[in-house]
Amino acid sequence: MHAHSIHVIPTGKHGWVVEVEGEDEGSAEYLTQDQAVAAGTEKAKEDGVELFVHGRDGKIRACKTDSKDPPKIEAS
């Protein structure tokens, strides 16, 4: 099975979701971006894939390829 990137994206006006690129189901929702980034970082580490963190505007704010350290996120 080919591994896909992990994305942390906003959901509506509140909350954040961790999605596996190319999968339609199994997304987990979190109240804060920090919680979602922590979960997404762990999932990316387990899968050996990249983590992309999106801002409320949908633009990518951070990309993490080395899962040993948390991504540095630019303020939006």
mmCIF file of the N, C-alpha and C atoms, coordinates in Angstrom:
data_MODEL
# 
_entry.id   MODEL 
# 
loop_
_atom_site.group_PDB 
_atom_site.id 
_atom_site.type_symbol 
_atom_site.label_atom_id 
_atom_site.label_alt_id 
_atom_site.label_comp_id 
_atom_site.label_asym_id 
_atom_site.label_entity_id 
_atom_site.label_seq_id 
_atom_site.pdbx_PDB_ins_code 
_atom_site.Cartn_x 
_atom_site.Cartn_y 
_atom_site.Cartn_z 
_atom_site.occupancy 
_atom_site.B_iso_or_equiv 
_atom_site.pdbx_formal_charge 
_atom_site.auth_seq_id 
_atom_site.auth_comp_id 
_atom_site.auth_asym_id 
_atom_site.auth_atom_id 
_atom_site.pdbx_PDB_model_num 
ATOM 1   N N  . MET A 1 1  ? 0.842   -1.192 0.000  1.00 0.00 ? 1  MET A N  1 
ATOM 2   C CA . MET A 1 1  ? 0.000   0.000  0.000  1.00 0.00 ? 1  MET A CA 1 
ATOM 3   C C  . MET A 1 1  ? 0.877   1.242  0.000  1.00 0.00 ? 1  MET A C  1 
ATOM 4   N N  . HIS A 1 2  ? 0.550   2.192  -0.852 1.00 0.00 ? 2  HIS A N  1 
ATOM 5   C CA . HIS A 1 2  ? 1.315   3.428  -0.966 1.00 0.00 ? 2  HIS A CA 1 
ATOM 6   C C  . HIS A 1 2  ? 0.883   4.419  0.113  1.00 0.00 ? 2  HIS A C  1 
ATOM 7   N N  . ALA A 1 3  ? 1.840   4.973  0.827  1.00 0.00 ? 3  ALA A N  1 
ATOM 8   C CA . ALA A 1 3  ? 1.545   5.933  1.893  1.00 0.00 ? 3  ALA A CA 1 
ATOM 9   C C  . ALA A 1 3  ? 1.229   7.300  1.293  1.00 0.00 ? 3  ALA A C  1 
ATOM 10  N N  . HIS A 1 4  ? 0.329   8.009  1.930  1.00 0.00 ? 4  HIS A N  1 
ATOM 11  C CA . HIS A 1 4  ? -0.072  9.341  1.484  1.00 0.00 ? 4  HIS A CA 1 
ATOM 12  C C  . HIS A 1 4  ? 0.237   10.364 2.565  1.00 0.00 ? 4  HIS A C  1 
ATOM 13  N N  . SER A 1 5  ? 0.357   11.613 2.161  1.00 0.00 ? 5  SER A N  1 
ATOM 14  C CA . SER A 1 5  ? 0.629   12.698 3.094  1.00 0.00 ? 5  SER A CA 1 
ATOM 15  C C  . SER A 1 5  ? -0.517  12.886 4.068  1.00 0.00 ? 5  SER A C  1 
ATOM 16  N N  . ILE A 1 6  ? -0.191  13.486 5.219  1.00 0.00 ? 6  ILE A N  1 
ATOM 17  C CA . ILE A 1 6  ? -1.171  13.809 6.254  1.00 0.00 ? 6  ILE A CA 1 
ATOM 18  C C  . ILE A 1 6  ? -1.391  15.320 6.214  1.00 0.00 ? 6  ILE A C  1 
ATOM 19  N N  . HIS A 1 7  ? -2.654  15.747 6.323  1.00 0.00 ? 7  HIS A N  1 
ATOM 20  C CA . HIS A 1 7  ? -2.985  17.169 6.307  1.00 0.00 ? 7  HIS A CA 1 
ATOM 21  C C  . HIS A 1 7  ? -3.780  17.534 7.557  1.00 0.00 ? 7  HIS A C  1 
ATOM 22  N N  . VAL A 1 8  ? -3.410  18.648 8.184  1.00 0.00 ? 8  VAL A N  1 
ATOM 23  C CA . VAL A 1 8  ? -4.184  19.240 9.270  1.00 0.00 ? 8  VAL A CA 1 
ATOM 24  C C  . VAL A 1 8  ? -4.888  20.438 8.662  1.00 0.00 ? 8  VAL A C  1 
ATOM 25  N N  . ILE A 1 9  ? -6.224  20.395 8.650  1.00 0.00 ? 9  ILE A N  1 
ATOM 26  C CA . ILE A 1 9  ? -6.995  21.458 8.009  1.00 0.00 ? 9  ILE A CA 1 
ATOM 27  C C  . ILE A 1 9  ? -8.135  21.917 8.923  1.00 0.00 ? 9  ILE A C  1 
ATOM 28  N N  . PRO A 1 10 ? -8.556  23.179 8.752  1.00 0.00 ? 10 PRO A N  1 
ATOM 29  C CA . PRO A 1 10 ? -9.671  23.671 9.562  1.00 0.00 ? 10 PRO A CA 1 
ATOM 30  C C  . PRO A 1 10 ? -11.000 23.084 9.093  1.00 0.00 ? 10 PRO A C  1 
ATOM 31  N N  . THR A 1 11 ? -11.930 22.979 10.033 1.00 0.00 ? 11 THR A N  1 
ATOM 32  C CA . THR A 1 11 ? -13.274 22.507 9.699  1.00 0.00 ? 11 THR A CA 1 
ATOM 33  C C  . THR A 1 11 ? -14.263 23.613 10.003 1.00 0.00 ? 11 THR A C  1 
ATOM 34  N N  . GLY A 1 12 ? -14.855 24.173 8.994  1.00 0.00 ? 12 GLY A N  1 
ATOM 35  C CA . GLY A 1 12 ? -15.832 25.228 9.199  1.00 0.00 ? 12 GLY A CA 1 
ATOM 36  C C  . GLY A 1 12 ? -15.259 26.369 10.021 1.00 0.00 ? 12 GLY A C  1 
ATOM 37  N N  . LYS A 1 13 ? -16.019 26.837 10.996 1.00 0.00 ? 13 LYS A N  1 
ATOM 38  C CA . LYS A 1 13 ? -15.570 27.947 11.834 1.00 0.00 ? 13 LYS A CA 1 
ATOM 39  C C  . LYS A 1 13 ? -14.805 27.484 13.064 1.00 0.00 ? 13 LYS A C  1 
ATOM 40  N N  . HIS A 1 14 ? -14.993 26.234 13.455 1.00 0.00 ? 14 HIS A N  1 
ATOM 41  C CA . HIS A 1 14 ? -14.369 25.724 14.672 1.00 0.00 ? 14 HIS A CA 1 
ATOM 42  C C  . HIS A 1 14 ? -13.774 24.351 14.397 1.00 0.00 ? 14 HIS A C  1 
ATOM 43  N N  . GLY A 1 15 ? -12.696 24.045 15.102 1.00 0.00 ? 15 GLY A N  1 
ATOM 44  C CA . GLY A 1 15 ? -12.124 22.715 15.035 1.00 0.00 ? 15 GLY A CA 1 
ATOM 45  C C  . GLY A 1 15 ? -11.145 22.511 13.899 1.00 0.00 ? 15 GLY A C  1 
ATOM 46  N N  . TRP A 1 16 ? -10.463 21.389 13.996 1.00 0.00 ? 16 TRP A N  1 
ATOM 47  C CA . TRP A 1 16 ? -9.433  20.998 13.032 1.00 0.00 ? 16 TRP A CA 1 
ATOM 48  C C  . TRP A 1 16 ? -9.566  19.521 12.766 1.00 0.00 ? 16 TRP A C  1 
ATOM 49  N N  . VAL A 1 17 ? -9.174  19.102 11.591 1.00 0.00 ? 17 VAL A N  1 
ATOM 50  C CA . VAL A 1 17 ? -9.276  17.702 11.213 1.00 0.00 ? 17 VAL A CA 1 
ATOM 51  C C  . VAL A 1 17 ? -7.915  17.227 10.695 1.00 0.00 ? 17 VAL A C  1 
ATOM 52  N N  . VAL A 1 18 ? -7.593  15.967 10.986 1.00 0.00 ? 18 VAL A N  1 
ATOM 53  C CA . VAL A 1 18 ? -6.399  15.318 10.463 1.00 0.00 ? 18 VAL A CA 1 
ATOM 54  C C  . VAL A 1 18 ? -6.874  14.363 9.383  1.00 0.00 ? 18 VAL A C  1 
ATOM 55  N N  . GLU A 1 19 ? -6.429  14.596 8.143  1.00 0.00 ? 19 GLU A N  1 
ATOM 56  C CA . GLU A 1 19 ? -6.856  13.771 7.021  1.00 0.00 ? 19 GLU A CA 1 
ATOM 57  C C  . GLU A 1 19 ? -5.654  13.116 6.356  1.00 0.00 ? 19 GLU A C  1 
ATOM 58  N N  . VAL A 1 20 ? -5.856  11.893 5.902  1.00 0.00 ? 20 VAL A N  1 
ATOM 59  C CA . VAL A 1 20 ? -4.855  11.194 5.107  1.00 0.00 ? 20 VAL A CA 1 
ATOM 60  C C  . VAL A 1 20 ? -5.202  11.461 3.648  1.00 0.00 ? 20 VAL A C  1 
ATOM 61  N N  . GLU A 1 21 ? -4.254  12.023 2.906  1.00 0.00 ? 21 GLU A N  1 
ATOM 62  C CA . GLU A 1 21 ? -4.469  12.358 1.504  1.00 0.00 ? 21 GLU A CA 1 
ATOM 63  C C  . GLU A 1 21 ? -4.949  11.133 0.731  1.00 0.00 ? 21 GLU A C  1 
ATOM 64  N N  . GLY A 1 22 ? -6.016  11.305 -0.037 1.00 0.00 ? 22 GLY A N  1 
ATOM 65  C CA . GLY A 1 22 ? -6.536  10.219 -0.859 1.00 0.00 ? 22 GLY A CA 1 
ATOM 66  C C  . GLY A 1 22 ? -7.546  9.319  -0.174 1.00 0.00 ? 22 GLY A C  1 
ATOM 67  N N  . GLU A 1 23 ? -7.804  9.544  1.114  1.00 0.00 ? 23 GLU A N  1 
ATOM 68  C CA . GLU A 1 23 ? -8.796  8.741  1.835  1.00 0.00 ? 23 GLU A CA 1 
ATOM 69  C C  . GLU A 1 23 ? -10.024 9.586  2.123  1.00 0.00 ? 23 GLU A C  1 
ATOM 70  N N  . ASP A 1 24 ? -11.195 9.006  1.919  1.00 0.00 ? 24 ASP A N  1 
ATOM 71  C CA . ASP A 1 24 ? -12.441 9.737  2.124  1.00 0.00 ? 24 ASP A CA 1 
ATOM 72  C C  . ASP A 1 24 ? -13.002 9.585  3.531  1.00 0.00 ? 24 ASP A C  1 
ATOM 73  N N  . GLU A 1 25 ? -12.504 8.602  4.264  1.00 0.00 ? 25 GLU A N  1 
ATOM 74  C CA . GLU A 1 25 ? -13.052 8.370  5.600  1.00 0.00 ? 25 GLU A CA 1 
ATOM 75  C C  . GLU A 1 25 ? -11.935 8.222  6.620  1.00 0.00 ? 25 GLU A C  1 
ATOM 76  N N  . GLY A 1 26 ? -12.310 8.202  7.872  1.00 0.00 ? 26 GLY A N  1 
ATOM 77  C CA . GLY A 1 26 ? -11.330 7.985  8.925  1.00 0.00 ? 26 GLY A CA 1 
ATOM 78  C C  . GLY A 1 26 ? -10.668 9.244  9.436  1.00 0.00 ? 26 GLY A C  1 
ATOM 79  N N  . SER A 1 27 ? -11.176 10.415 9.063  1.00 0.00 ? 27 SER A N  1 
ATOM 80  C CA . SER A 1 27 ? -10.608 11.663 9.540  1.00 0.00 ? 27 SER A CA 1 
ATOM 81  C C  . SER A 1 27 ? -10.962 11.871 11.007 1.00 0.00 ? 27 SER A C  1 
ATOM 82  N N  . ALA A 1 28 ? -10.001 12.369 11.774 1.00 0.00 ? 28 ALA A N  1 
ATOM 83  C CA . ALA A 1 28 ? -10.241 12.635 13.186 1.00 0.00 ? 28 ALA A CA 1 
ATOM 84  C C  . ALA A 1 28 ? -10.353 14.143 13.391 1.00 0.00 ? 28 ALA A C  1 
ATOM 85  N N  . GLU A 1 29 ? -11.300 14.571 14.226 1.00 0.00 ? 29 GLU A N  1 
ATOM 86  C CA . GLU A 1 29 ? -11.506 15.993 14.491 1.00 0.00 ? 29 GLU A CA 1 
ATOM 87  C C  . GLU A 1 29 ? -11.002 16.370 15.874 1.00 0.00 ? 29 GLU A C  1 
ATOM 88  N N  . TYR A 1 30 ? -10.468 17.590 15.993 1.00 0.00 ? 30 TYR A N  1 
ATOM 89  C CA . TYR A 1 30 ? -9.898  18.104 17.237 1.00 0.00 ? 30 TYR A CA 1 
ATOM 90  C C  . TYR A 1 30 ? -10.389 19.525 17.472 1.00 0.00 ? 30 TYR A C  1 
ATOM 91  N N  . LEU A 1 31 ? -10.434 19.928 18.736 1.00 0.00 ? 31 LEU A N  1 
ATOM 92  C CA . LEU A 1 31 ? -10.888 21.280 19.075 1.00 0.00 ? 31 LEU A CA 1 
ATOM 93  C C  . LEU A 1 31 ? -9.854  22.341 18.748 1.00 0.00 ? 31 LEU A C  1 
ATOM 94  N N  . THR A 1 32 ? -8.569  22.012 18.898 1.00 0.00 ? 32 THR A N  1 
ATOM 95  C CA . THR A 1 32 ? -7.520  23.004 18.652 1.00 0.00 ? 32 THR A CA 1 
ATOM 96  C C  . THR A 1 32 ? -6.566  22.534 17.563 1.00 0.00 ? 32 THR A C  1 
ATOM 97  N N  . GLN A 1 33 ? -5.900  23.501 16.944 1.00 0.00 ? 33 GLN A N  1 
ATOM 98  C CA . GLN A 1 33 ? -4.910  23.168 15.933 1.00 0.00 ? 33 GLN A CA 1 
ATOM 99  C C  . GLN A 1 33 ? -3.738  22.415 16.566 1.00 0.00 ? 33 GLN A C  1 
ATOM 100 N N  . ASP A 1 34 ? -3.345  22.814 17.772 1.00 0.00 ? 34 ASP A N  1 
ATOM 101 C CA . ASP A 1 34 ? -2.237  22.135 18.452 1.00 0.00 ? 34 ASP A CA 1 
ATOM 102 C C  . ASP A 1 34 ? -2.517  20.647 18.649 1.00 0.00 ? 34 ASP A C  1 
ATOM 103 N N  . GLN A 1 35 ? -3.754  20.310 19.050 1.00 0.00 ? 35 GLN A N  1 
ATOM 104 C CA . GLN A 1 35 ? -4.125  18.902 19.223 1.00 0.00 ? 35 GLN A CA 1 
ATOM 105 C C  . GLN A 1 35 ? -4.057  18.157 17.893 1.00 0.00 ? 35 GLN A C  1 
ATOM 106 N N  . ALA A 1 36 ? -4.553  18.799 16.846 1.00 0.00 ? 36 ALA A N  1 
ATOM 107 C CA . ALA A 1 36 ? -4.550  18.172 15.527 1.00 0.00 ? 36 ALA A CA 1 
ATOM 108 C C  . ALA A 1 36 ? -3.127  17.991 15.005 1.00 0.00 ? 36 ALA A C  1 
ATOM 109 N N  . VAL A 1 37 ? -2.263  18.988 15.230 1.00 0.00 ? 37 VAL A N  1 
ATOM 110 C CA . VAL A 1 37 ? -0.876  18.892 14.780 1.00 0.00 ? 37 VAL A CA 1 
ATOM 111 C C  . VAL A 1 37 ? -0.159  17.766 15.518 1.00 0.00 ? 37 VAL A C  1 
ATOM 112 N N  . ALA A 1 38 ? -0.403  17.644 16.820 1.00 0.00 ? 38 ALA A N  1 
ATOM 113 C CA . ALA A 1 38 ? 0.222   16.565 17.587 1.00 0.00 ? 38 ALA A CA 1 
ATOM 114 C C  . ALA A 1 38 ? -0.206  15.203 17.052 1.00 0.00 ? 38 ALA A C  1 
ATOM 115 N N  . ALA A 1 39 ? -1.497  15.034 16.794 1.00 0.00 ? 39 ALA A N  1 
ATOM 116 C CA . ALA A 1 39 ? -2.003  13.774 16.263 1.00 0.00 ? 39 ALA A CA 1 
ATOM 117 C C  . ALA A 1 39 ? -1.500  13.533 14.843 1.00 0.00 ? 39 ALA A C  1 
ATOM 118 N N  . GLY A 1 40 ? -1.493  14.582 14.033 1.00 0.00 ? 40 GLY A N  1 
ATOM 119 C CA . GLY A 1 40 ? -1.009  14.458 12.659 1.00 0.00 ? 40 GLY A CA 1 
ATOM 120 C C  . GLY A 1 40 ? 0.471   14.132 12.605 1.00 0.00 ? 40 GLY A C  1 
ATOM 121 N N  . THR A 1 41 ? 1.250   14.715 13.511 1.00 0.00 ? 41 THR A N  1 
ATOM 122 C CA . THR A 1 41 ? 2.684   14.438 13.582 1.00 0.00 ? 41 THR A CA 1 
ATOM 123 C C  . THR A 1 41 ? 2.918   12.969 13.914 1.00 0.00 ? 41 THR A C  1 
ATOM 124 N N  . GLU A 1 42 ? 2.166   12.457 14.870 1.00 0.00 ? 42 GLU A N  1 
ATOM 125 C CA . GLU A 1 42 ? 2.299   11.049 15.254 1.00 0.00 ? 42 GLU A CA 1 
ATOM 126 C C  . GLU A 1 42 ? 1.932   10.125 14.090 1.00 0.00 ? 42 GLU A C  1 
ATOM 127 N N  . LYS A 1 43 ? 0.833   10.436 13.414 1.00 0.00 ? 43 LYS A N  1 
ATOM 128 C CA . LYS A 1 43 ? 0.394   9.622  12.277 1.00 0.00 ? 43 LYS A CA 1 
ATOM 129 C C  . LYS A 1 43 ? 1.423   9.668  11.147 1.00 0.00 ? 43 LYS A C  1 
ATOM 130 N N  . ALA A 1 44 ? 1.951   10.852 10.852 1.00 0.00 ? 44 ALA A N  1 
ATOM 131 C CA . ALA A 1 44 ? 2.961   10.996 9.801  1.00 0.00 ? 44 ALA A CA 1 
ATOM 132 C C  . ALA A 1 44 ? 4.222   10.214 10.155 1.00 0.00 ? 44 ALA A C  1 
ATOM 133 N N  . LYS A 1 45 ? 4.579   10.250 11.434 1.00 0.00 ? 45 LYS A N  1 
ATOM 134 C CA . LYS A 1 45 ? 5.753   9.502  11.909 1.00 0.00 ? 45 LYS A CA 1 
ATOM 135 C C  . LYS A 1 45 ? 5.529   8.000  11.722 1.00 0.00 ? 45 LYS A C  1 
ATOM 136 N N  . GLU A 1 46 ? 4.367   7.515  12.123 1.00 0.00 ? 46 GLU A N  1 
ATOM 137 C CA . GLU A 1 46 ? 4.040   6.097  11.983 1.00 0.00 ? 46 GLU A CA 1 
ATOM 138 C C  . GLU A 1 46 ? 4.069   5.654  10.522 1.00 0.00 ? 46 GLU A C  1 
ATOM 139 N N  . ASP A 1 47 ? 3.541   6.506  9.639  1.00 0.00 ? 47 ASP A N  1 
ATOM 140 C CA . ASP A 1 47 ? 3.419   6.156  8.224  1.00 0.00 ? 47 ASP A CA 1 
ATOM 141 C C  . ASP A 1 47 ? 4.661   6.516  7.412  1.00 0.00 ? 47 ASP A C  1 
ATOM 142 N N  . GLY A 1 48 ? 5.580   7.314  8.002  1.00 0.00 ? 48 GLY A N  1 
ATOM 143 C CA . GLY A 1 48 ? 6.771   7.746  7.288  1.00 0.00 ? 48 GLY A CA 1 
ATOM 144 C C  . GLY A 1 48 ? 6.466   8.673  6.124  1.00 0.00 ? 48 GLY A C  1 
ATOM 145 N N  . VAL A 1 49 ? 5.500   9.579  6.342  1.00 0.00 ? 49 VAL A N  1 
ATOM 146 C CA . VAL A 1 49 ? 5.074   10.496 5.281  1.00 0.00 ? 49 VAL A CA 1 
ATOM 147 C C  . VAL A 1 49 ? 5.178   11.948 5.743  1.00 0.00 ? 49 VAL A C  1 
ATOM 148 N N  . GLU A 1 50 ? 4.909   12.878 4.832  1.00 0.00 ? 50 GLU A N  1 
ATOM 149 C CA . GLU A 1 50 ? 4.952   14.295 5.142  1.00 0.00 ? 50 GLU A CA 1 
ATOM 150 C C  . GLU A 1 50 ? 3.677   14.751 5.845  1.00 0.00 ? 50 GLU A C  1 
ATOM 151 N N  . LEU A 1 51 ? 3.831   15.778 6.676  1.00 0.00 ? 51 LEU A N  1 
ATOM 152 C CA . LEU A 1 51 ? 2.704   16.422 7.347  1.00 0.00 ? 51 LEU A CA 1 
ATOM 153 C C  . LEU A 1 51 ? 2.594   17.838 6.822  1.00 0.00 ? 51 LEU A C  1 
ATOM 154 N N  . PHE A 1 52 ? 1.402   18.221 6.392  1.00 0.00 ? 52 PHE A N  1 
ATOM 155 C CA . PHE A 1 52 ? 1.128   19.582 5.936  1.00 0.00 ? 52 PHE A CA 1 
ATOM 156 C C  . PHE A 1 52 ? 0.112   20.201 6.877  1.00 0.00 ? 52 PHE A C  1 
ATOM 157 N N  . VAL A 1 53 ? 0.420   21.391 7.401  1.00 0.00 ? 53 VAL A N  1 
ATOM 158 C CA . VAL A 1 53 ? -0.478  22.100 8.312  1.00 0.00 ? 53 VAL A CA 1 
ATOM 159 C C  . VAL A 1 53 ? -1.027  23.310 7.567  1.00 0.00 ? 53 VAL A C  1 
ATOM 160 N N  . HIS A 1 54 ? -2.354  23.365 7.451  1.00 0.00 ? 54 HIS A N  1 
ATOM 161 C CA . HIS A 1 54 ? -3.033  24.449 6.741  1.00 0.00 ? 54 HIS A CA 1 
ATOM 162 C C  . HIS A 1 54 ? -3.563  25.468 7.749  1.00 0.00 ? 54 HIS A C  1 
ATOM 163 N N  . GLY A 1 55 ? -3.590  26.721 7.350  1.00 0.00 ? 55 GLY A N  1 
ATOM 164 C CA . GLY A 1 55 ? -4.181  27.777 8.167  1.00 0.00 ? 55 GLY A CA 1 
ATOM 165 C C  . GLY A 1 55 ? -5.675  27.870 7.925  1.00 0.00 ? 55 GLY A C  1 
ATOM 166 N N  . ARG A 1 56 ? -6.349  28.753 8.633  1.00 0.00 ? 56 ARG A N  1 
ATOM 167 C CA . ARG A 1 56 ? -7.795  28.936 8.461  1.00 0.00 ? 56 ARG A CA 1 
ATOM 168 C C  . ARG A 1 56 ? -8.142  29.348 7.034  1.00 0.00 ? 56 ARG A C  1 
ATOM 169 N N  . ASP A 1 57 ? -7.188  29.980 6.335  1.00 0.00 ? 57 ASP A N  1 
ATOM 170 C CA . ASP A 1 57 ? -7.422  30.389 4.955  1.00 0.00 ? 57 ASP A CA 1 
ATOM 171 C C  . ASP A 1 57 ? -7.218  29.244 3.962  1.00 0.00 ? 57 ASP A C  1 
ATOM 172 N N  . GLY A 1 58 ? -6.821  28.070 4.455  1.00 0.00 ? 58 GLY A N  1 
ATOM 173 C CA . GLY A 1 58 ? -6.616  26.902 3.604  1.00 0.00 ? 58 GLY A CA 1 
ATOM 174 C C  . GLY A 1 58 ? -5.215  26.772 3.051  1.00 0.00 ? 58 GLY A C  1 
ATOM 175 N N  . LYS A 1 59 ? -4.411  27.835 3.165  1.00 0.00 ? 59 LYS A N  1 
ATOM 176 C CA . LYS A 1 59 ? -3.041  27.799 2.655  1.00 0.00 ? 59 LYS A CA 1 
ATOM 177 C C  . LYS A 1 59 ? -2.145  26.997 3.592  1.00 0.00 ? 59 LYS A C  1 
ATOM 178 N N  . ILE A 1 60 ? -1.165  26.320 3.017  1.00 0.00 ? 60 ILE A N  1 
ATOM 179 C CA . ILE A 1 60 ? -0.224  25.541 3.818  1.00 0.00 ? 60 ILE A CA 1 
ATOM 180 C C  . ILE A 1 60 ? 0.681   26.488 4.597  1.00 0.00 ? 60 ILE A C  1 
ATOM 181 N N  . ARG A 1 61 ? 0.705   26.326 5.918  1.00 0.00 ? 61 ARG A N  1 
ATOM 182 C CA . ARG A 1 61 ? 1.522   27.156 6.806  1.00 0.00 ? 61 ARG A CA 1 
ATOM 183 C C  . ARG A 1 61 ? 2.802   26.463 7.198  1.00 0.00 ? 61 ARG A C  1 
ATOM 184 N N  . ALA A 1 62 ? 2.805   25.131 7.147  1.00 0.00 ? 62 ALA A N  1 
ATOM 185 C CA . ALA A 1 62 ? 3.989   24.371 7.546  1.00 0.00 ? 62 ALA A CA 1 
ATOM 186 C C  . ALA A 1 62 ? 3.987   23.028 6.839  1.00 0.00 ? 62 ALA A C  1 
ATOM 187 N N  . CYS A 1 63 ? 5.188   22.546 6.587  1.00 0.00 ? 63 CYS A N  1 
ATOM 188 C CA . CYS A 1 63 ? 5.371   21.229 6.000  1.00 0.00 ? 63 CYS A CA 1 
ATOM 189 C C  . CYS A 1 63 ? 6.440   20.537 6.817  1.00 0.00 ? 63 CYS A C  1 
ATOM 190 N N  . LYS A 1 64 ? 6.163   19.322 7.226  1.00 0.00 ? 64 LYS A N  1 
ATOM 191 C CA . LYS A 1 64 ? 7.090   18.581 8.069  1.00 0.00 ? 64 LYS A CA 1 
ATOM 192 C C  . LYS A 1 64 ? 7.460   17.284 7.383  1.00 0.00 ? 64 LYS A C  1 
ATOM 193 N N  . THR A 1 65 ? 8.746   17.137 7.049  1.00 0.00 ? 65 THR A N  1 
ATOM 194 C CA . THR A 1 65 ? 9.186   15.911 6.412  1.00 0.00 ? 65 THR A CA 1 
ATOM 195 C C  . THR A 1 65 ? 9.955   15.027 7.376  1.00 0.00 ? 65 THR A C  1 
ATOM 196 N N  . ASP A 1 66 ? 10.579  15.616 8.397  1.00 0.00 ? 66 ASP A N  1 
ATOM 197 C CA . ASP A 1 66 ? 11.302  14.852 9.417  1.00 0.00 ? 66 ASP A CA 1 
ATOM 198 C C  . ASP A 1 66 ? 10.426  14.802 10.649 1.00 0.00 ? 66 ASP A C  1 
ATOM 199 N N  . SER A 1 67 ? 9.868   13.660 10.948 1.00 0.00 ? 67 SER A N  1 
ATOM 200 C CA . SER A 1 67 ? 8.862   13.538 12.001 1.00 0.00 ? 67 SER A CA 1 
ATOM 201 C C  . SER A 1 67 ? 9.424   13.521 13.415 1.00 0.00 ? 67 SER A C  1 
ATOM 202 N N  . LYS A 1 68 ? 10.738  13.706 13.590 1.00 0.00 ? 68 LYS A N  1 
ATOM 203 C CA . LYS A 1 68 ? 11.312  13.689 14.931 1.00 0.00 ? 68 LYS A CA 1 
ATOM 204 C C  . LYS A 1 68 ? 10.975  14.953 15.712 1.00 0.00 ? 68 LYS A C  1 
ATOM 205 N N  . ASP A 1 69 ? 10.827  16.074 15.033 1.00 0.00 ? 69 ASP A N  1 
ATOM 206 C CA . ASP A 1 69 ? 10.515  17.339 15.682 1.00 0.00 ? 69 ASP A CA 1 
ATOM 207 C C  . ASP A 1 69 ? 9.165   17.835 15.195 1.00 0.00 ? 69 ASP A C  1 
ATOM 208 N N  . PRO A 1 70 ? 8.407   18.553 16.046 1.00 0.00 ? 70 PRO A N  1 
ATOM 209 C CA . PRO A 1 70 ? 7.138   19.093 15.598 1.00 0.00 ? 70 PRO A CA 1 
ATOM 210 C C  . PRO A 1 70 ? 7.364   20.167 14.538 1.00 0.00 ? 70 PRO A C  1 
ATOM 211 N N  . PRO A 1 71 ? 6.395   20.376 13.636 1.00 0.00 ? 71 PRO A N  1 
ATOM 212 C CA . PRO A 1 71 ? 6.568   21.386 12.602 1.00 0.00 ? 71 PRO A CA 1 
ATOM 213 C C  . PRO A 1 71 ? 6.570   22.787 13.184 1.00 0.00 ? 71 PRO A C  1 
ATOM 214 N N  . LYS A 1 72 ? 7.340   23.670 12.571 1.00 0.00 ? 72 LYS A N  1 
ATOM 215 C CA . LYS A 1 72 ? 7.312   25.077 12.951 1.00 0.00 ? 72 LYS A CA 1 
ATOM 216 C C  . LYS A 1 72 ? 6.223   25.729 12.125 1.00 0.00 ? 72 LYS A C  1 
ATOM 217 N N  . ILE A 1 73 ? 5.267   26.344 12.802 1.00 0.00 ? 73 ILE A N  1 
ATOM 218 C CA . ILE A 1 73 ? 4.105   26.895 12.134 1.00 0.00 ? 73 ILE A CA 1 
ATOM 219 C C  . ILE A 1 73 ? 4.193   28.410 12.148 1.00 0.00 ? 73 ILE A C  1 
ATOM 220 N N  . GLU A 1 74 ? 4.035   29.005 10.957 1.00 0.00 ? 74 GLU A N  1 
ATOM 221 C CA . GLU A 1 74 ? 4.024   30.456 10.839 1.00 0.00 ? 74 GLU A CA 1 
ATOM 222 C C  . GLU A 1 74 ? 2.669   30.981 11.293 1.00 0.00 ? 74 GLU A C  1 
ATOM 223 N N  . ALA A 1 75 ? 2.670   32.135 11.927 1.00 0.00 ? 75 ALA A N  1 
ATOM 224 C CA . ALA A 1 75 ? 1.412   32.742 12.361 1.00 0.00 ? 75 ALA A CA 1 
ATOM 225 C C  . ALA A 1 75 ? 0.633   33.157 11.126 1.00 0.00 ? 75 ALA A C  1 
ATOM 226 N N  . SER A 1 76 ? -0.697  32.974 11.188 1.00 0.00 ? 76 SER A N  1 
ATOM 227 C CA . SER A 1 76 ? -1.510  33.386 10.045 1.00 0.00 ? 76 SER A CA 1 
ATOM 228 C C  . SER A 1 76 ? -2.349  34.581 10.397 1.00 0.00 ? 76 SER A C  1 
# 
